[in-house]
């Protein structure tokens, strides 16, 4: 399993515990399918990218902490993660979510809106075909602005 998948598993587990003030990582994360020795590394990666905060880190064990507001937004797909994370498909507040590539989970309604906007866009139909054509149109536009007919 890749670090992207492991980060997703851990962050999603902490998301499910988001209403608790503090989570004892050793207790709450021990049942996750994370290889021995990888949990500390994954927690450190999430902490360095401000997705979780660790309030107490003992010499032995994983310590205590919680998911941050930023981490919640990443899991819910309302903001982009600062590092690659693969989430299992989840449902947040009754909406269906879609995973796009190996990145974030996005709300399906937002993806639909984006696809509709792209499909109805005139930009791709009006776009010049080459760099030369773009420069020519720019020069012609400038010349016309100064009253020179070309």
N, CA, C and O atoms as a GROMACS GRO file, in nm:
protein
  600
    1UNK      N    1   0.085  -0.117   0.000
    1UNK     CA    2   0.000   0.000   0.000
    1UNK      C    3   0.090   0.124   0.000
    1UNK      O    4   0.189   0.129   0.073
    2UNK      N    5   0.056   0.223  -0.081
    2UNK     CA    6   0.137   0.344  -0.093
    2UNK      C    7   0.112   0.440   0.023
    2UNK      O    8   0.013   0.430   0.094
    3UNK      N    9   0.205   0.535   0.039
    3UNK     CA   10   0.187   0.638   0.143
    3UNK      C   11   0.061   0.720   0.116
    3UNK      O   12  -0.006   0.762   0.210
    4UNK      N   13   0.027   0.743  -0.013
    4UNK     CA   14  -0.094   0.819  -0.045
    4UNK      C   15  -0.218   0.750   0.014
    4UNK      O   16  -0.306   0.815   0.070
    5UNK      N   17  -0.222   0.617  -0.001
    5UNK     CA   18  -0.336   0.541   0.051
    5UNK      C   19  -0.335   0.538   0.204
    5UNK      O   20  -0.440   0.551   0.268
    6UNK      N   21  -0.216   0.521   0.262
    6UNK     CA   22  -0.206   0.518   0.408
    6UNK      C   23  -0.246   0.652   0.469
    6UNK      O   24  -0.314   0.655   0.571
    7UNK      N   25  -0.203   0.763   0.406
    7UNK     CA   26  -0.244   0.896   0.455
    7UNK      C   27  -0.396   0.910   0.452
    7UNK      O   28  -0.457   0.965   0.543
    8UNK      N   29  -0.457   0.858   0.345
    8UNK     CA   30  -0.602   0.864   0.333
    8UNK      C   31  -0.673   0.784   0.440
    8UNK      O   32  -0.772   0.830   0.497
    9UNK      N   33  -0.622   0.665   0.469
    9UNK     CA   34  -0.682   0.579   0.572
    9UNK      C   35  -0.675   0.647   0.708
    9UNK      O   36  -0.774   0.652   0.781
   10UNK      N   37  -0.558   0.699   0.742
   10UNK     CA   38  -0.538   0.762   0.874
   10UNK      C   39  -0.620   0.890   0.886
   10UNK      O   40  -0.688   0.912   0.986
   11UNK      N   41  -0.614   0.976   0.784
   11UNK     CA   42  -0.687   1.102   0.791
   11UNK      C   43  -0.837   1.079   0.796
   11UNK      O   44  -0.909   1.150   0.866
   12UNK      N   45  -0.884   0.981   0.722
   12UNK     CA   46  -1.027   0.951   0.725
   12UNK      C   47  -1.069   0.897   0.862
   12UNK      O   48  -1.178   0.930   0.910
   13UNK      N   49  -0.984   0.815   0.924
   13UNK     CA   50  -1.014   0.765   1.059
   13UNK      C   51  -1.021   0.880   1.159
   13UNK      O   52  -1.108   0.882   1.246
   14UNK      N   53  -0.930   0.976   1.147
   14UNK     CA   54  -0.932   1.092   1.237
   14UNK      C   55  -1.052   1.183   1.206
   14UNK      O   56  -1.108   1.246   1.295
   15UNK      N   57  -1.091   1.189   1.080
   15UNK     CA   58  -1.211   1.264   1.041
   15UNK      C   59  -1.333   1.205   1.112
   15UNK      O   60  -1.419   1.279   1.161
   16UNK      N   61  -1.339   1.072   1.119
   16UNK     CA   62  -1.452   1.007   1.186
   16UNK      C   63  -1.454   1.035   1.336
   16UNK      O   64  -1.558   1.018   1.400
   17UNK      N   65  -1.342   1.078   1.391
   17UNK     CA   66  -1.330   1.111   1.533
   17UNK      C   67  -1.327   1.262   1.556
   17UNK      O   68  -1.289   1.307   1.664
   18UNK      N   69  -1.365   1.340   1.458
   18UNK     CA   70  -1.346   1.486   1.461
   18UNK      C   71  -1.423   1.556   1.571
   18UNK      O   72  -1.387   1.668   1.608
   19UNK      N   73  -1.526   1.496   1.625
   19UNK     CA   74  -1.604   1.564   1.728
   19UNK      C   75  -1.548   1.544   1.868
   19UNK      O   76  -1.595   1.603   1.965
   20UNK      N   77  -1.445   1.459   1.878
   20UNK     CA   78  -1.378   1.441   2.006
   20UNK      C   79  -1.275   1.550   2.024
   20UNK      O   80  -1.212   1.594   1.927
   21UNK      N   81  -1.257   1.595   2.147
   21UNK     CA   82  -1.159   1.699   2.173
   21UNK      C   83  -1.019   1.651   2.137
   21UNK      O   84  -0.949   1.716   2.059
   22UNK      N   85  -0.978   1.539   2.194
   22UNK     CA   86  -0.848   1.480   2.164
   22UNK      C   87  -0.865   1.331   2.140
   22UNK      O   88  -0.952   1.267   2.199
   23UNK      N   89  -0.784   1.278   2.052
   23UNK     CA   90  -0.787   1.137   2.019
   23UNK      C   91  -0.656   1.075   2.065
   23UNK      O   92  -0.549   1.130   2.039
   24UNK      N   93  -0.662   0.962   2.133
   24UNK     CA   94  -0.542   0.886   2.168
   24UNK      C   95  -0.508   0.801   2.046
   24UNK      O   96  -0.574   0.701   2.018
   25UNK      N   97  -0.406   0.843   1.974
   25UNK     CA   98  -0.371   0.778   1.848
   25UNK      C   99  -0.346   0.628   1.865
   25UNK      O  100  -0.389   0.548   1.782
   26UNK      N  101  -0.276   0.590   1.972
   26UNK     CA  102  -0.247   0.448   1.994
   26UNK      C  103  -0.376   0.366   2.001
   26UNK      O  104  -0.383   0.255   1.948
   27UNK      N  105  -0.477   0.420   2.066
   27UNK     CA  106  -0.603   0.347   2.085
   27UNK      C  107  -0.689   0.352   1.958
   27UNK      O  108  -0.740   0.248   1.915
   28UNK      N  109  -0.706   0.468   1.900
   28UNK     CA  110  -0.801   0.486   1.789
   28UNK      C  111  -0.748   0.438   1.654
   28UNK      O  112  -0.827   0.402   1.567
   29UNK      N  113  -0.616   0.437   1.635
   29UNK     CA  114  -0.561   0.404   1.504
   29UNK      C  115  -0.500   0.265   1.496
   29UNK      O  116  -0.452   0.224   1.390
   30UNK      N  117  -0.501   0.191   1.608
   30UNK     CA  118  -0.432   0.062   1.610
   30UNK      C  119  -0.498  -0.044   1.522
   30UNK      O  120  -0.431  -0.138   1.479
   31UNK      N  121  -0.627  -0.032   1.493
   31UNK     CA  122  -0.698  -0.132   1.414
   31UNK      C  123  -0.691  -0.104   1.264
   31UNK      O  124  -0.743  -0.182   1.184
   32UNK      N  125  -0.628   0.005   1.226
   32UNK     CA  126  -0.620   0.040   1.084
   32UNK      C  127  -0.520  -0.051   1.012
   32UNK      O  128  -0.425  -0.098   1.073
   33UNK      N  129  -0.542  -0.076   0.883
   33UNK     CA  130  -0.452  -0.161   0.806
   33UNK      C  131  -0.324  -0.088   0.763
   33UNK      O  132  -0.295  -0.076   0.644
   34UNK      N  133  -0.250  -0.039   0.862
   34UNK     CA  134  -0.126   0.034   0.836
   34UNK      C  135  -0.011  -0.055   0.883
   34UNK      O  136  -0.013  -0.102   0.997
   35UNK      N  137   0.090  -0.080   0.798
   35UNK     CA  138   0.201  -0.166   0.837
   35UNK      C  139   0.274  -0.117   0.962
   35UNK      O  140   0.277   0.003   0.990
   36UNK      N  141   0.330  -0.210   1.035
   36UNK     CA  142   0.407  -0.176   1.156
   36UNK      C  143   0.517  -0.076   1.121
   36UNK      O  144   0.587  -0.092   1.020
   37UNK      N  145   0.531   0.024   1.202
   37UNK     CA  146   0.636   0.124   1.182
   37UNK      C  147   0.599   0.236   1.087
   37UNK      O  148   0.669   0.337   1.083
   38UNK      N  149   0.491   0.222   1.011
   38UNK     CA  150   0.453   0.326   0.916
   38UNK      C  151   0.365   0.434   0.978
   38UNK      O  152   0.360   0.546   0.928
   39UNK      N  153   0.297   0.402   1.087
   39UNK     CA  154   0.201   0.496   1.146
   39UNK      C  155   0.269   0.625   1.189
   39UNK      O  156   0.217   0.734   1.163
   40UNK      N  157   0.383   0.616   1.256
   40UNK     CA  158   0.453   0.737   1.301
   40UNK      C  159   0.489   0.825   1.182
   40UNK      O  160   0.473   0.947   1.189
   41UNK      N  161   0.536   0.766   1.075
   41UNK     CA  162   0.574   0.841   0.955
   41UNK      C  163   0.452   0.910   0.893
   41UNK      O  164   0.459   1.026   0.854
   42UNK      N  165   0.341   0.838   0.885
   42UNK     CA  166   0.219   0.894   0.826
   42UNK      C  167   0.168   1.009   0.912
   42UNK      O  168   0.131   1.114   0.859
   43UNK      N  169   0.166   0.991   1.044
   43UNK     CA  170   0.121   1.099   1.133
   43UNK      C  171   0.212   1.221   1.119
   43UNK      O  172   0.163   1.334   1.119
   44UNK      N  173   0.341   1.200   1.108
   44UNK     CA  174   0.435   1.311   1.092
   44UNK      C  175   0.409   1.386   0.961
   44UNK      O  176   0.412   1.509   0.958
   45UNK      N  177   0.383   1.312   0.853
   45UNK     CA  178   0.353   1.375   0.724
   45UNK      C  179   0.226   1.460   0.732
   45UNK      O  180   0.222   1.572   0.682
   46UNK      N  181   0.123   1.406   0.796
   46UNK     CA  182  -0.003   1.479   0.810
   46UNK      C  183   0.014   1.602   0.898
   46UNK      O  184  -0.045   1.707   0.872
   47UNK      N  185   0.095   1.589   1.003
   47UNK     CA  186   0.120   1.702   1.093
   47UNK      C  187   0.200   1.811   1.022
   47UNK      O  188   0.168   1.930   1.035
   48UNK      N  189   0.303   1.774   0.950
   48UNK     CA  190   0.387   1.872   0.880
   48UNK      C  191   0.308   1.952   0.777
   48UNK      O  192   0.342   2.066   0.746
   49UNK      N  193   0.201   1.892   0.725
   49UNK     CA  194   0.118   1.960   0.626
   49UNK      C  195  -0.009   2.019   0.687
   49UNK      O  196  -0.103   2.054   0.615
   50UNK      N  197  -0.012   2.032   0.821
   50UNK     CA  198  -0.118   2.098   0.897
   50UNK      C  199  -0.256   2.033   0.882
   50UNK      O  200  -0.358   2.098   0.901
   51UNK      N  201  -0.259   1.903   0.847
   51UNK     CA  202  -0.386   1.833   0.835
   51UNK      C  203  -0.430   1.777   0.970
   51UNK      O  204  -0.550   1.757   0.994
   52UNK      N  205  -0.333   1.752   1.059
   52UNK     CA  206  -0.362   1.712   1.196
   52UNK      C  207  -0.274   1.793   1.289
   52UNK      O  208  -0.174   1.851   1.247
   53UNK      N  209  -0.312   1.795   1.417
   53UNK     CA  210  -0.223   1.855   1.517
   53UNK      C  211  -0.202   1.751   1.626
   53UNK      O  212  -0.295   1.681   1.668
   54UNK      N  213  -0.080   1.743   1.670
   54UNK     CA  214  -0.043   1.652   1.778
   54UNK      C  215  -0.016   1.737   1.901
   54UNK      O  216   0.078   1.816   1.904
   55UNK      N  217  -0.101   1.719   2.002
   55UNK     CA  218  -0.088   1.801   2.122
   55UNK      C  219   0.010   1.741   2.222
   55UNK      O  220   0.065   1.812   2.306
   56UNK      N  221   0.030   1.611   2.211
   56UNK     CA  222   0.122   1.545   2.303
   56UNK      C  223   0.186   1.428   2.229
   56UNK      O  224   0.117   1.344   2.172
   57UNK      N  225   0.319   1.424   2.232
   57UNK     CA  226   0.392   1.317   2.166
   57UNK      C  227   0.493   1.258   2.265
   57UNK      O  228   0.599   1.316   2.287
   58UNK      N  229   0.460   1.143   2.324
   58UNK     CA  230   0.549   1.083   2.423
   58UNK      C  231   0.670   1.018   2.357
   58UNK      O  232   0.676   1.005   2.235
   59UNK      N  233   0.766   0.979   2.438
   59UNK     CA  234   0.883   0.909   2.387
   59UNK      C  235   0.846   0.772   2.331
   59UNK      O  236   0.909   0.725   2.236
   60UNK      N  237   0.745   0.710   2.389
   60UNK     CA  238   0.697   0.580   2.342
   60UNK      C  239   0.549   0.595   2.306
   60UNK      O  240   0.472   0.651   2.384
   61UNK      N  241   0.510   0.546   2.192
   61UNK     CA  242   0.371   0.556   2.149
   61UNK      C  243   0.351   0.671   2.052
   61UNK      O  244   0.445   0.742   2.017
   62UNK      N  245   0.226   0.688   2.010
   62UNK     CA  246   0.193   0.786   1.907
   62UNK      C  247   0.144   0.920   1.962
   62UNK      O  248   0.147   1.020   1.891
   63UNK      N  249   0.098   0.921   2.085
   63UNK     CA  250   0.053   1.046   2.146
   63UNK      C  251  -0.092   1.076   2.121
   63UNK      O  252  -0.171   0.988   2.085
   64UNK      N  253  -0.128   1.203   2.142
   64UNK     CA  254  -0.265   1.250   2.128
   64UNK      C  255  -0.272   1.360   2.023
   64UNK      O  256  -0.172   1.424   1.992
   65UNK      N  257  -0.391   1.380   1.971
   65UNK     CA  258  -0.409   1.488   1.876
   65UNK      C  259  -0.548   1.486   1.817
   65UNK      O  260  -0.640   1.424   1.870
   66UNK      N  261  -0.562   1.556   1.705
   66UNK     CA  262  -0.692   1.565   1.639
   66UNK      C  263  -0.671   1.613   1.496
   66UNK      O  264  -0.564   1.663   1.461
   67UNK      N  265  -0.773   1.596   1.414
   67UNK     CA  266  -0.772   1.648   1.279
   67UNK      C  267  -0.797   1.799   1.288
   67UNK      O  268  -0.874   1.844   1.373
   68UNK      N  269  -0.733   1.876   1.202
   68UNK     CA  270  -0.753   2.022   1.202
   68UNK      C  271  -0.871   2.056   1.111
   68UNK      O  272  -0.921   1.973   1.036
   69UNK      N  273  -0.914   2.181   1.121
   69UNK     CA  274  -1.020   2.228   1.030
   69UNK      C  275  -0.978   2.214   0.884
   69UNK      O  276  -1.059   2.180   0.798
   70UNK      N  277  -0.851   2.240   0.858
   70UNK     CA  278  -0.796   2.225   0.724
   70UNK      C  279  -0.804   2.079   0.679
   70UNK      O  280  -0.840   2.051   0.565
   71UNK      N  281  -0.770   1.986   0.770
   71UNK     CA  282  -0.779   1.843   0.740
   71UNK      C  283  -0.922   1.800   0.711
   71UNK      O  284  -0.946   1.718   0.622
   72UNK      N  285  -1.017   1.855   0.784
   72UNK     CA  286  -1.159   1.824   0.761
   72UNK      C  287  -1.199   1.869   0.621
   72UNK      O  288  -1.267   1.796   0.549
   73UNK      N  289  -1.158   1.990   0.583
   73UNK     CA  290  -1.191   2.040   0.449
   73UNK      C  291  -1.131   1.954   0.339
   73UNK      O  292  -1.193   1.934   0.234
   74UNK      N  293  -1.010   1.901   0.362
   74UNK     CA  294  -0.947   1.813   0.264
   74UNK      C  295  -1.028   1.684   0.249
   74UNK      O  296  -1.054   1.640   0.137
   75UNK      N  297  -1.067   1.624   0.362
   75UNK     CA  298  -1.145   1.499   0.356
   75UNK      C  299  -1.279   1.524   0.288
   75UNK      O  300  -1.324   1.441   0.209
   76UNK      N  301  -1.343   1.636   0.318
   76UNK     CA  302  -1.474   1.665   0.260
   76UNK      C  303  -1.464   1.713   0.115
   76UNK      O  304  -1.566   1.725   0.047
   77UNK      N  305  -1.342   1.739   0.069
   77UNK     CA  306  -1.324   1.778  -0.070
   77UNK      C  307  -1.353   1.924  -0.098
   77UNK      O  308  -1.372   1.962  -0.214
   78UNK      N  309  -1.355   2.008   0.005
   78UNK     CA  310  -1.383   2.150  -0.017
   78UNK      C  311  -1.255   2.231  -0.036
   78UNK      O  312  -1.261   2.350  -0.065
   79UNK      N  313  -1.140   2.167  -0.018
   79UNK     CA  314  -1.011   2.232  -0.045
   79UNK      C  315  -0.915   2.125  -0.095
   79UNK      O  316  -0.938   2.006  -0.076
   80UNK      N  317  -0.809   2.168  -0.158
   80UNK     CA  318  -0.711   2.076  -0.215
   80UNK      C  319  -0.604   2.043  -0.112
   80UNK      O  320  -0.558   2.131  -0.039
   81UNK      N  321  -0.567   1.918  -0.106
   81UNK     CA  322  -0.465   1.873  -0.011
   81UNK      C  323  -0.326   1.919  -0.055
   81UNK      O  324  -0.298   1.924  -0.175
   82UNK      N  325  -0.240   1.954   0.040
   82UNK     CA  326  -0.105   1.995   0.005
   82UNK      C  327  -0.015   1.878  -0.034
   82UNK      O  328   0.096   1.899  -0.084
   83UNK      N  329  -0.061   1.754  -0.013
   83UNK     CA  330   0.014   1.638  -0.055
   83UNK      C  331  -0.083   1.534  -0.108
   83UNK      O  332  -0.203   1.541  -0.079
   84UNK      N  333  -0.034   1.439  -0.185
   84UNK     CA  334  -0.121   1.339  -0.246
   84UNK      C  335  -0.183   1.248  -0.141
   84UNK      O  336  -0.114   1.191  -0.057
   85UNK      N  337  -0.314   1.237  -0.149
   85UNK     CA  338  -0.388   1.151  -0.056
   85UNK      C  339  -0.495   1.079  -0.137
   85UNK      O  340  -0.566   1.140  -0.217
   86UNK      N  341  -0.506   0.950  -0.116
   86UNK     CA  342  -0.611   0.871  -0.181
   86UNK      C  343  -0.709   0.830  -0.073
   86UNK      O  344  -0.673   0.763   0.023
   87UNK      N  345  -0.835   0.871  -0.091
   87UNK     CA  346  -0.940   0.835   0.003
   87UNK      C  347  -1.026   0.725  -0.058
   87UNK      O  348  -1.043   0.716  -0.179
   88UNK      N  349  -1.078   0.643   0.030
   88UNK     CA  350  -1.182   0.551  -0.014
   88UNK      C  351  -1.306   0.636  -0.035
   88UNK      O  352  -1.324   0.736   0.034
   89UNK      N  353  -1.393   0.599  -0.130
   89UNK     CA  354  -1.514   0.679  -0.151
   89UNK      C  355  -1.593   0.692  -0.022
   89UNK      O  356  -1.616   0.594   0.050
   90UNK      N  357  -1.635   0.816   0.008
   90UNK     CA  358  -1.710   0.844   0.130
   90UNK      C  359  -1.832   0.926   0.095
   90UNK      O  360  -1.842   0.982  -0.014
   91UNK      N  361  -1.925   0.934   0.188
   91UNK     CA  362  -2.041   1.020   0.174
   91UNK      C  363  -2.038   1.120   0.287
   91UNK      O  364  -2.027   1.082   0.404
   92UNK      N  365  -2.048   1.248   0.253
   92UNK     CA  366  -2.048   1.353   0.353
   92UNK      C  367  -2.182   1.425   0.346
   92UNK      O  368  -2.218   1.479   0.241
   93UNK      N  369  -2.254   1.425   0.454
   93UNK     CA  370  -2.383   1.494   0.466
   93UNK      C  371  -2.478   1.458   0.352
   93UNK      O  372  -2.543   1.545   0.294
   94UNK      N  373  -2.485   1.330   0.319
   94UNK     CA  374  -2.581   1.283   0.221
   94UNK      C  375  -2.544   1.312   0.077
   94UNK      O  376  -2.625   1.282  -0.012
   95UNK      N  377  -2.427   1.367   0.048
   95UNK     CA  378  -2.389   1.391  -0.090
   95UNK      C  379  -2.295   1.283  -0.136
   95UNK      O  380  -2.220   1.226  -0.057
   96UNK      N  381  -2.299   1.254  -0.265
   96UNK     CA  382  -2.206   1.153  -0.317
   96UNK      C  383  -2.077   1.221  -0.360
   96UNK      O  384  -2.080   1.332  -0.414
   97UNK      N  385  -1.966   1.156  -0.334
   97UNK     CA  386  -1.836   1.211  -0.367
   97UNK      C  387  -1.767   1.127  -0.472
   97UNK      O  388  -1.793   1.007  -0.483
   98UNK      N  389  -1.678   1.189  -0.547
   98UNK     CA  390  -1.608   1.124  -0.656
   98UNK      C  391  -1.460   1.147  -0.636
   98UNK      O  392  -1.416   1.258  -0.604
   99UNK      N  393  -1.381   1.041  -0.654
   99UNK     CA  394  -1.236   1.058  -0.646
   99UNK      C  395  -1.185   1.088  -0.786
   99UNK      O  396  -1.216   1.016  -0.881
  100UNK      N  397  -1.106   1.195  -0.797
  100UNK     CA  398  -1.053   1.236  -0.925
  100UNK      C  399  -0.905   1.204  -0.927
  100UNK      O  400  -0.828   1.261  -0.850
  101UNK      N  401  -0.864   1.111  -1.013
  101UNK     CA  402  -0.724   1.072  -1.021
  101UNK      C  403  -0.675   1.015  -0.889
  101UNK      O  404  -0.746   0.938  -0.824
  102UNK      N  405  -0.554   1.054  -0.849
  102UNK     CA  406  -0.501   1.008  -0.722
  102UNK      C  407  -0.505   1.120  -0.619
  102UNK      O  408  -0.437   1.112  -0.517
  103UNK      N  409  -0.583   1.222  -0.647
  103UNK     CA  410  -0.588   1.337  -0.557
  103UNK      C  411  -0.705   1.332  -0.464
  103UNK      O  412  -0.732   1.230  -0.400
  104UNK      N  413  -0.775   1.441  -0.458
  104UNK     CA  414  -0.882   1.460  -0.363
  104UNK      C  415  -1.010   1.390  -0.400
  104UNK      O  416  -1.028   1.346  -0.514
  105UNK      N  417  -1.098   1.380  -0.303
  105UNK     CA  418  -1.236   1.340  -0.326
  105UNK      C  419  -1.315   1.468  -0.343
  105UNK      O  420  -1.310   1.557  -0.258
  106UNK      N  421  -1.387   1.479  -0.452
  106UNK     CA  422  -1.464   1.599  -0.479
  106UNK      C  423  -1.612   1.565  -0.478
  106UNK      O  424  -1.651   1.452  -0.507
  107UNK      N  425  -1.693   1.662  -0.443
  107UNK     CA  426  -1.836   1.644  -0.443
  107UNK      C  427  -1.884   1.625  -0.586
  107UNK      O  428  -1.847   1.702  -0.674
  108UNK      N  429  -1.966   1.522  -0.610
  108UNK     CA  430  -2.011   1.489  -0.745
  108UNK      C  431  -2.088   1.605  -0.807
  108UNK      O  432  -2.079   1.627  -0.927
  109UNK      N  433  -2.164   1.678  -0.727
  109UNK     CA  434  -2.240   1.790  -0.782
  109UNK      C  435  -2.146   1.898  -0.835
  109UNK      O  436  -2.175   1.959  -0.938
  110UNK      N  437  -2.034   1.922  -0.766
  110UNK     CA  438  -1.937   2.020  -0.813
  110UNK      C  439  -1.872   1.975  -0.943
  110UNK      O  440  -1.849   2.057  -1.032
  111UNK      N  441  -1.842   1.846  -0.954
  111UNK     CA  442  -1.781   1.792  -1.075
  111UNK      C  443  -1.880   1.803  -1.191
  111UNK      O  444  -1.842   1.840  -1.302
  112UNK      N  445  -2.007   1.772  -1.164
  112UNK     CA  446  -2.110   1.785  -1.266
  112UNK      C  447  -2.120   1.929  -1.317
  112UNK      O  448  -2.125   1.953  -1.438
  113UNK      N  449  -2.123   2.024  -1.224
  113UNK     CA  450  -2.131   2.166  -1.262
  113UNK      C  451  -2.012   2.206  -1.347
  113UNK      O  452  -2.027   2.278  -1.446
  114UNK      N  453  -1.894   2.159  -1.310
  114UNK     CA  454  -1.773   2.190  -1.384
  114UNK      C  455  -1.780   2.132  -1.525
  114UNK      O  456  -1.746   2.200  -1.622
  115UNK      N  457  -1.824   2.007  -1.536
  115UNK     CA  458  -1.835   1.945  -1.669
  115UNK      C  459  -1.937   2.017  -1.756
  115UNK      O  460  -1.914   2.035  -1.876
  116UNK      N  461  -2.048   2.059  -1.698
  116UNK     CA  462  -2.149   2.132  -1.775
  116UNK      C  463  -2.092   2.265  -1.823
  116UNK      O  464  -2.113   2.304  -1.938
  117UNK      N  465  -2.020   2.335  -1.735
  117UNK     CA  466  -1.960   2.464  -1.772
  117UNK      C  467  -1.860   2.446  -1.886
  117UNK      O  468  -1.855   2.527  -1.978
  118UNK      N  469  -1.780   2.342  -1.878
  118UNK     CA  470  -1.682   2.317  -1.984
  118UNK      C  471  -1.752   2.283  -2.115
  118UNK      O  472  -1.714   2.333  -2.221
  119UNK      N  473  -1.855   2.198  -2.109
  119UNK     CA  474  -1.927   2.159  -2.229
  119UNK      C  475  -1.993   2.278  -2.298
  119UNK      O  476  -2.001   2.282  -2.421
  120UNK      N  477  -2.041   2.375  -2.219
  120UNK     CA  478  -2.111   2.490  -2.276
  120UNK      C  479  -2.019   2.609  -2.303
  120UNK      O  480  -2.065   2.714  -2.348
  121UNK      N  481  -1.893   2.593  -2.276
  121UNK     CA  482  -1.797   2.702  -2.293
  121UNK      C  483  -1.772   2.729  -2.441
  121UNK      O  484  -1.762   2.636  -2.522
  122UNK      N  485  -1.761   2.855  -2.475
  122UNK     CA  486  -1.728   2.895  -2.612
  122UNK      C  487  -1.577   2.909  -2.629
  122UNK      O  488  -1.529   2.922  -2.742
  123UNK      N  489  -1.504   2.906  -2.520
  123UNK     CA  490  -1.360   2.932  -2.524
  123UNK      C  491  -1.289   2.835  -2.617
  123UNK      O  492  -1.204   2.877  -2.696
  124UNK      N  493  -1.321   2.708  -2.610
  124UNK     CA  494  -1.251   2.611  -2.694
  124UNK      C  495  -1.286   2.630  -2.841
  124UNK      O  496  -1.205   2.598  -2.927
  125UNK      N  497  -1.406   2.680  -2.871
  125UNK     CA  498  -1.446   2.702  -3.010
  125UNK      C  499  -1.382   2.828  -3.068
  125UNK      O  500  -1.354   2.836  -3.187
  126UNK      N  501  -1.360   2.928  -2.981
  126UNK     CA  502  -1.305   3.056  -3.027
  126UNK      C  503  -1.153   3.064  -3.017
  126UNK      O  504  -1.093   3.159  -3.067
  127UNK      N  505  -1.092   2.966  -2.955
  127UNK     CA  506  -0.948   2.973  -2.931
  127UNK      C  507  -0.871   2.964  -3.062
  127UNK      O  508  -0.902   2.879  -3.146
  128UNK      N  509  -0.771   3.050  -3.082
  128UNK     CA  510  -0.688   3.042  -3.202
  128UNK      C  511  -0.617   2.907  -3.208
  128UNK      O  512  -0.590   2.844  -3.106
  129UNK      N  513  -0.587   2.864  -3.330
  129UNK     CA  514  -0.528   2.733  -3.347
  129UNK      C  515  -0.378   2.731  -3.321
  129UNK      O  516  -0.324   2.627  -3.282
  130UNK      N  517  -0.309   2.841  -3.343
  130UNK     CA  518  -0.165   2.839  -3.327
  130UNK      C  519  -0.118   2.967  -3.258
  130UNK      O  520  -0.193   3.063  -3.243
  131UNK      N  521   0.009   2.966  -3.218
  131UNK     CA  522   0.069   3.084  -3.156
  131UNK      C  523   0.074   3.199  -3.257
  131UNK      O  524   0.048   3.314  -3.222
  132UNK      N  525   0.106   3.168  -3.381
  132UNK     CA  526   0.112   3.270  -3.485
  132UNK      C  527  -0.024   3.338  -3.502
  132UNK      O  528  -0.032   3.460  -3.512
  133UNK      N  529  -0.131   3.258  -3.503
  133UNK     CA  530  -0.265   3.314  -3.518
  133UNK      C  531  -0.300   3.404  -3.398
  133UNK      O  532  -0.363   3.508  -3.416
  134UNK      N  533  -0.261   3.364  -3.278
  134UNK     CA  534  -0.287   3.446  -3.159
  134UNK      C  535  -0.216   3.580  -3.169
  134UNK      O  536  -0.275   3.685  -3.141
  135UNK      N  537  -0.089   3.578  -3.209
  135UNK     CA  538  -0.012   3.702  -3.221
  135UNK      C  539  -0.070   3.790  -3.330
  135UNK      O  540  -0.080   3.911  -3.314
  136UNK      N  541  -0.109   3.728  -3.443
  136UNK     CA  542  -0.169   3.804  -3.553
  136UNK      C  543  -0.296   3.874  -3.509
  136UNK      O  544  -0.316   3.991  -3.539
  137UNK      N  545  -0.383   3.803  -3.437
  137UNK     CA  546  -0.508   3.863  -3.389
  137UNK      C  547  -0.479   3.976  -3.292
  137UNK      O  548  -0.549   4.078  -3.293
  138UNK      N  549  -0.378   3.960  -3.207
  138UNK     CA  550  -0.341   4.064  -3.112
  138UNK      C  551  -0.292   4.189  -3.186
  138UNK      O  552  -0.333   4.300  -3.153
  139UNK      N  553  -0.205   4.170  -3.284
  139UNK     CA  554  -0.150   4.284  -3.360
  139UNK      C  555  -0.261   4.354  -3.437
  139UNK      O  556  -0.266   4.477  -3.439
  140UNK      N  557  -0.348   4.278  -3.499
  140UNK     CA  558  -0.459   4.337  -3.574
  140UNK      C  559  -0.550   4.416  -3.480
  140UNK      O  560  -0.595   4.525  -3.515
  141UNK      N  561  -0.576   4.362  -3.362
  141UNK     CA  562  -0.659   4.432  -3.264
  141UNK      C  563  -0.596   4.563  -3.220
  141UNK      O  564  -0.667   4.663  -3.206
  142UNK      N  565  -0.466   4.565  -3.197
  142UNK     CA  566  -0.396   4.687  -3.156
  142UNK      C  567  -0.399   4.790  -3.269
  142UNK      O  568  -0.424   4.908  -3.245
  143UNK      N  569  -0.374   4.745  -3.391
  143UNK     CA  570  -0.375   4.836  -3.506
  143UNK      C  571  -0.513   4.898  -3.525
  143UNK      O  572  -0.524   5.018  -3.553
  144UNK      N  573  -0.618   4.819  -3.510
  144UNK     CA  574  -0.754   4.870  -3.524
  144UNK      C  575  -0.786   4.971  -3.415
  144UNK      O  576  -0.857   5.069  -3.439
  145UNK      N  577  -0.733   4.949  -3.297
  145UNK     CA  578  -0.757   5.039  -3.185
  145UNK      C  579  -0.699   5.178  -3.213
  145UNK      O  580  -0.754   5.279  -3.169
  146UNK      N  581  -0.589   5.181  -3.286
  146UNK     CA  582  -0.527   5.309  -3.323
  146UNK      C  583  -0.579   5.364  -3.456
  146UNK      O  584  -0.525   5.461  -3.509
  147UNK      N  585  -0.683   5.301  -3.509
  147UNK     CA  586  -0.747   5.354  -3.630
  147UNK      C  587  -0.680   5.313  -3.760
  147UNK      O  588  -0.711   5.370  -3.864
  148UNK      N  589  -0.593   5.219  -3.755
  148UNK     CA  590  -0.528   5.172  -3.878
  148UNK      C  591  -0.605   5.052  -3.931
  148UNK      O  592  -0.625   4.953  -3.861
  149UNK      N  593  -0.649   5.063  -4.055
  149UNK     CA  594  -0.724   4.951  -4.116
  149UNK      C  595  -0.626   4.853  -4.178
  149UNK      O  596  -0.536   4.892  -4.253
  150UNK      N  597  -0.644   4.730  -4.148
  150UNK     CA  598  -0.555   4.627  -4.201
  150UNK      C  599  -0.630   4.537  -4.295
  150UNK      O  600  -0.572   4.444  -4.350
   0.00000   0.00000   0.00000
